[in-house]
Amino acid sequence: MATDIQKQLKETLEQQEKPKVVKPKATTTKPKPKAEVKPATPKAPTGKRPEELAKELKVTGKQLRAWLRKNHTRDEKQKNTAWYLDAKIVASARKAFATKKSAK
């Protein structure tokens, strides 16, 4: 019986002394490449520029822009950017400046 206990003790000690070998996990799939982030393409501005409309209305660009700021305010994000006037604003400006001319 003593020999059985000694054998078990010897086996246990041998198992404890053996370093465990950790095998790296095999990857079955290749790592995915990171998706390329494309910058958003800015939309081409559409509409009429105030300078074009001012010539058409026979007023200065400064006068038209002052009127636009007063009557058609823009978002804070659009501050210090170029004006591009849609058809609704152009029609409103034509009407406003036509009445100013006829009042003279």
C-alpha positions in Angstrom: 0.0 0.0 0.0 2.8 2.3 0.7 4.2 1.8 -2.7 0.8 2.6 -4.3 0.7 5.9 -2.4 4.3 6.6 -3.4 3.6 5.9 -7.1 0.6 8.2 -7.0 2.6 10.9 -5.2 5.4 10.6 -7.8 3.0 10.8 -10.7 1.3 13.9 -9.2 4.7 15.6 -8.7 5.7 14.8 -12.3 2.5 16.3 -13.6 3.0 19.4 -11.6 6.6 19.9 -12.8 5.7 19.6 -16.5 5.1 23.0 -18.0 1.8 23.2 -19.8 2.2 24.0 -23.5 -0.4 26.4 -24.7 -1.0 26.1 -28.3 -2.2 29.1 -30.2 -5.7 28.9 -31.4 -5.9 28.2 -35.1 -7.7 30.8 -37.0 -9.9 29.5 -39.7 -10.7 32.9 -41.2 -8.4 35.7 -42.3 -8.7 39.0 -40.5 -11.1 41.3 -42.3 -9.5 44.4 -43.7 -10.8 47.6 -42.2 -13.4 49.3 -44.3 -12.1 52.3 -46.2 -13.9 55.4 -45.0 -14.7 57.7 -47.9 -15.3 61.3 -47.3 -18.7 62.5 -48.0 -18.8 64.2 -51.4 -20.3 67.6 -51.1 -23.4 68.3 -53.2 -22.9 70.8 -55.9 -24.6 74.0 -54.9 -27.7 74.8 -56.9 -29.6 78.0 -57.2 -28.9 81.5 -58.2 -26.1 83.6 -56.7 -27.1 87.0 -55.2 -24.8 88.9 -57.6 -26.6 87.4 -60.6 -30.0 88.3 -59.2 -28.8 91.8 -58.2 -27.7 92.6 -61.8 -31.1 91.3 -63.0 -32.9 93.5 -60.5 -30.6 96.5 -61.2 -29.6 96.8 -57.5 -26.3 96.3 -55.8 -25.3 92.9 -54.4 -24.9 94.6 -51.0 -28.5 95.9 -51.1 -29.8 92.4 -52.1 -27.8 90.6 -49.4 -29.0 93.0 -46.7 -32.6 92.4 -47.8 -31.9 88.6 -47.8 -30.5 88.7 -44.3 -33.5 90.6 -43.1 -36.2 88.6 -44.9 -34.6 85.2 -45.4 -32.3 84.4 -42.5 -30.1 81.4 -42.8 -29.0 78.7 -40.3 -26.0 79.4 -38.1 -24.1 76.7 -40.0 -24.4 78.6 -43.2 -22.9 81.8 -41.7 -19.8 82.9 -43.7 -20.7 80.7 -46.7 -21.8 81.5 -50.2 -25.4 82.3 -50.8 -27.3 80.1 -53.3 -30.9 81.2 -53.7 -33.7 78.8 -54.6 -36.6 79.7 -56.9 -38.9 80.6 -54.0 -36.4 83.2 -52.6 -35.6 84.5 -56.1 -39.4 85.1 -56.7 -39.7 86.8 -53.4 -36.8 89.1 -54.1 -38.1 90.0 -57.6 -41.5 90.9 -56.1 -39.9 92.9 -53.3 -37.6 94.9 -55.5 -40.2 95.4 -58.2 -42.5 97.1 -55.7 -39.6 99.3 -54.4 -38.9 100.5 -58.0 -42.5 101.2 -58.8 -42.9 103.2 -55.5 -40.2 105.6 -56.7 
